[in-house]
Amino acid sequence: MGLYHEKIGGAKCPIVDTFWQTETGGPVITPLACTTPTVPGSCTLPFFGIDAAVVDEHGNELPANTGGLLVIRKPWPSMLRGIHGDRQRFIDTYWSRVQGMYLAGDGARRDDRGYFWIMGRIDDVINVSGHRLGTMEVESALVSHDAVVEAAVVGMPHDIKGTGIAAFVSLGPGRVPSDELKASLREHVSGVLGPIAKPDMIRFTQALPKTRSGKIMRRLLRDIAAGRDSKQDTTTLEDFNVLASLRGNEE
């Protein structure tokens, strides 16, 4: 985002990273241009009148740096009001999982400043040796390690388990990739979620492949983890150098 500000905005045009959905009618978590200090990868703080939170399945707000369900707890002016001709579908889709709260299916965490970080879809699961693991859970466990600033997890073919866990990890400033750090991350995830969630493969990367709107392109990561040439549409990929770097980064 800093590079975009310098090269595209001429260091004059403010660049903001926002979170919104068609159903919300506009950005609901967003920096205020020239006012909110921004951090690459974070959509920062809720907009005026938006009571956003990260909660568990029971609607309890979670502490900082803990992945959970991204909800909005109170009505807002531009919100979706229904699905034409199917009121029950509207209720079941958006309001049934967490009682009294709007949930459209994304996971998130908040950092120590209260900034929101979108972690992806909560219905993205991996079946490992008969155990269903949410990719968001494993990503949250990785990010809770003090060396990690961002992580993406996908399934990969595994001879014994059927499906293994592949993790793509970006490290914080001053952190150097190493086999020792990989082992530390595996043990950290095991301690948080149990041995079944320990990643089978970890690749360090300076950045993750994302769309121009900031969504991690996990379908590309699945191809990389499986070691196959991707025939996926990459027209929305923001930086092709990231993809090339990942393909050249062997386990």
N, C-alpha and C positions, 0 to 999 in steps of 0.2 A: 504494500500500500504506500510506503514511503517513496519507493522508486516511481510508482505511478504518479504520485504527487509532484515529483521533481520533473519527470520526463514528459508527462501528458499535461499536467496542470501548470507547468512552468514555475513550480514552487509558489504559485499564487492561488490556484483553484483548490478549495478544500475537497478532499476525497473522504467519503464516509462509507462504512460497511454496515449495512442494515439487515434486520430480520423482519420478514413479513410473509404473508400468504395471501392468496386470492381471498380466502375466507375472512381475513382480518381487515380487508379494505384499504390497507396502506401499511407503512412501516410501523411496527409496534415496539421494537427495540432498536434504538438508533442514536448515534452521537448527534449533538447539535453542532452544525458547521461552525468552525472557528471558536467554539466554546468548550466542547468536551474533549479532553485529551484522548487521543485514539491509540489503540494497540493493534498491530496487524493480526487478523484472525478473530478479533472480538467485535461484536456489534454493540458493545458497551452497556448502556443503561436504557430502561424503559422510557418511552416517550410520555409526554404529559397525559395523565388520566389512565395509564395502562398499569394495572397491578399484576405484573408478571412475577413468576416464582419458579423455583426448581423444587419439586416435591417427590415424595415416595408414593406408592400405590394408594395409601390412605389419606393423601392430601397434606401430610406433615412436611413442612419446609425443611430442606436438607442444609447441612452446614457447608461452608466454603469448600471448593475443590472436590465435591462429591457429585458424581453424575446422577441424574434423575430425570423425571418427566417435566417438560416445559409446559406450564399452564398459565392461563390468565384467570384471575380469581374474581374479577368484577366486570360488569358490562362496560363497553366503550362505544363511542358514537358510530364508528364505521363497521361494526361487527356484522357477520353473517346472521340473518334473522330466520333462516329456514331453507328447506329444500322444497321446491315447488311440487305440490301434490304428494309429498311423502314426509310428513311431520315426524313420524317415528324414526325414520332413517336419520334425520337430522339429530335427534336426541341420542340415538344409539352410537352414531359416528363420532360426535364431538363432546358429548356430555355424560356418557355412561361409565367410563373407566375410572375417573376421579370425581366423586360426587360433588356436584355444584360448581365444577370448574371446567373451563374450555380447554380441550386437549386435541390437537390435530395430528399428533403422532411423532413429534420430534423430542429428542433428548438434549439436555444441556447441563452445564455446570456454571457456577459463579466463582470468580476468583476472590482473593482477599479484599479487593476494592469494591466488590459487588458487581463487577463487569460480567456480562453473560458471554458464554462460549457455546455455540451450537455444535452438538456432537453427532448429529445424524438421526436417522429414523429408528424408532424404538422397536419396530417390527422386523428389523434385520437380525436374524438369529442363525447360529451355526449348530449343527447337530454333531457333537463330538462323542463318539463311543456311546451313543444313545442318550447323551445329556444335551439338552437345549440351552445354549449360552447366547445371551444377547451380546452383539458386538459392542454395544454401548457400555456394557458392564466391564468388559476387558479393557476398552479404551480408557474408561474412567480410572481403572486400577493403574494403568500405565502412567496416566497423567498425574496421578497422586504421588508418583516418585519424583523426588526433587530435581532429578536430572532432565526430566521430560517436559517439553512445552506443548507438544501436540502429537497425537497418535491416531492411526486408522487401522482397523482390524478387519480382515476378511477371511473367508474359508479357503482352504487349499486342499488338493488331493493328498491323501495319506494312505499308505499301504496297509497299515494296521487299523487305524481309527476310522477309516473311510473318509473323514474330513478332519483336517488339522487346522490349527490357528496360525495365521500369518499376520505379523504386526509390522507396520511401517511407522517409524518413530523419528521425530525431530527433537534434537537436544537443545538445552539452554546454552547461553553464552559461556564459553570456557570449558564446556563439556566435550570430551574427546571420545569418539566411538572406539570400543574395544570389546574383545571377547569377555573380559571380566565384567563390563557393564551389561552385556547381554545376559550373562548368568545372573547378575544382580536383579535385572528387570524380571527375568523369569521367576526367580524366587519371590520377588515382591508381589507379583500377580498371584502366585500360588498362596502366599500368606493372606492376601485380601479375599480371594475367591475360592481357593482350594486348588489342589494339584491338577484337576481336570482342565482348569482354565489356563494352565501354563502355555505360553506361545511355543509352537514348534519351530517357528522361524521368525527372526527379528532382523529387519533391515533398517539401517540408519539413513536418513535423508534430510537434506537441508530444507526441503519443502515437499508438500504433498500435491498431487495433481488435482486442481480445482477448476470449477467453472468460473466464469467471470463474475458470477454472483456469490462466489465463495463456498459452494457446495463441493465436498470431496467426491471425486469421481471413483467410487469404489469398484465399479465394473472394470475399470482399467487396472486397478490394483489386483483384482481377482485373476486377470490374465497374466500379469507379471508374476504373481505368486505361483501360478500353475506352470510357468515357464513356456507359455504358448504365445504365438504372435497374435496380437489383438486385431480384430476386424471391427471393433467398436467405432461408433461415430465420435470423432474428436473435434468437431467443429466448434464446440463450446469450451474447449480446453483453454485456460488462460495463458499457460506458459508451456510450450512444447519441450523446452529444455529440461523441465522437471521429469517428464516422461522418459526422455532419452537418458538422463542421469540414473533413474531407477533401473532401467533395463541394463545398464552397464554396471550396476552395483550388485555383484554376486554375493550370495550368502557366505 
